[in-house]
């Protein structure tokens, strides 16, 4: 590989190994679905196993055979692919932020409509994690 390549995570939980300039392993980075990551030629070389193959070269079929799902794809994330939308934690956090905003609306009617909209969109995630919120 001679150029930097761009990929995006297709599933939350994809862990990317990182290395120091001297090749020492650093803590990995756990990605959310929709996050983009780049791989330099040096990082690609370090991703190869003892047989000279890199997991970055796995196509969708090989990924599914190995992990039971497609975890990444080359190229930037497609337009409209939200980051972490397959993660219950991310959706819970978004719901909590939206609920805080909705509860801060001063007009009672608008506040009630906004709170209802939050529960309609995020209620499943919020009920699972904190059922006493309502």
C-alpha atoms as one frame of an Amber mdcrd trajectory, in Angstrom:
protein
   0.000   0.000   0.000   1.474   3.332  -1.027  -1.282   5.812  -0.092  -3.288
   6.592   3.003  -6.645   4.816   2.848  -9.956   5.858   4.369 -12.459   3.424
   5.880 -15.620   3.717   7.947 -16.984   1.524  10.704 -20.194  -0.304   9.754
 -20.800  -1.542  13.308 -20.147  -0.057  16.725 -17.339  -1.809  18.548 -14.770
  -2.008  15.764 -11.424  -1.636  17.533  -8.499  -0.137  15.647  -4.988  -0.868
  16.841  -2.660   2.097  17.123   1.122   2.115  17.119   3.846   4.539  18.125
   6.302   5.791  15.476   8.680   3.043  16.643   6.026   0.346  16.135   5.130
  -0.181  19.789   1.484  -0.986  20.432  -0.656   1.794  21.898  -4.180   1.518
  23.363  -6.711   0.730  20.648  -9.534   3.008  19.593 -13.104   1.688  19.724
 -15.240   3.161  16.949 -18.948   3.757  16.604 -20.746   2.829  13.398 -20.380
   5.698  10.949 -17.016   6.899  12.207 -14.298   7.288   9.611 -10.701   6.230
  10.149  -7.587   6.503   8.041  -4.746   4.049   7.671  -1.271   5.144   6.645
   1.012   2.825   4.682   2.995   2.247   7.895  -0.149   1.362   9.875  -1.222
  -0.983   7.091   2.098  -2.818   7.263   1.727  -3.144  11.041  -1.790  -4.578
  10.580  -0.468  -7.631   8.768  -0.419 -10.982  10.510   2.450 -13.475  10.459
   1.335 -14.714   7.042   1.496 -11.207   5.559  -2.274 -10.640   5.375  -4.081
  -7.590   6.758  -7.589  -7.665   8.166  -8.091  -4.387   6.266  -8.176  -6.402
   3.038 -11.178  -8.490   4.104 -14.192  -7.964   1.844 -17.784  -8.101   3.115
 -18.035 -11.862   2.594 -14.764 -12.561   4.418 -15.743 -10.252   7.296 -19.097
 -12.002   7.660 -17.365 -15.390   7.677 -14.885 -14.201  10.296 -17.062 -12.060
  12.576 -20.656 -12.795  11.580 -21.117  -9.229  10.275 -19.539  -6.536   8.154
 -17.549  -4.350  10.548 -15.943  -1.876   8.139 -15.914  -0.734   4.546 -13.412
   1.249   2.535 -14.282   4.880   1.874 -15.988   7.542   3.955 -19.303   6.822
   5.637 -22.275   7.337   3.311 -24.287  10.533   3.630 -27.001  10.122   6.223
 -25.197   7.406   8.187 -25.351   8.741  11.722 -22.526   7.980  14.105 -23.386
   5.316  16.648 -27.000   4.838  15.633 -26.638   1.099  16.237 -25.540   1.736
  19.844 -28.181   1.789  22.577 -25.833   3.874  24.730 -25.472   6.572  22.050
 -29.219   6.689  21.450 -29.876   6.863  25.221 -27.471   9.804  25.539 -29.109
  11.593  22.605 -32.500  11.025  24.169 -31.344  12.400  27.521 -29.959  15.524
  25.862 -33.178  16.027  23.907 -35.273  15.471  27.042 -33.243  18.035  28.993
 -33.782  20.565  26.214 -37.517  19.754  25.932 -38.071  20.105  29.682 -36.438
  23.539  29.532 -39.098  24.964  27.195 -41.096  27.572  29.097 -44.434  27.310
  27.269 -46.320  24.351  28.849 -48.002  23.262  25.620 -44.795  23.423  23.579
 -42.920  21.670  26.383 -45.465  18.822  26.480 -45.266  18.396  22.697 -41.460
  18.428  22.772 -41.283  15.879  25.617 -43.733  13.628  23.750 -41.605  13.896
  20.586 -38.498  12.885  22.556 -40.278   9.841  24.000 -41.599   8.922  20.552
 -38.102   8.980  19.076 -35.906   7.771  21.937 -38.296   6.153  24.406 -37.243
   2.592  23.672 -33.631   3.336  24.592 -34.499   5.450  27.619 -37.005   2.955
  29.057 -34.499   0.103  28.747 -31.763   1.958  30.630 -33.708   4.210  33.019
 -37.392   3.199  33.196 -38.173   5.685  35.983 -37.427   8.753  33.823 -40.964
   9.351  32.667
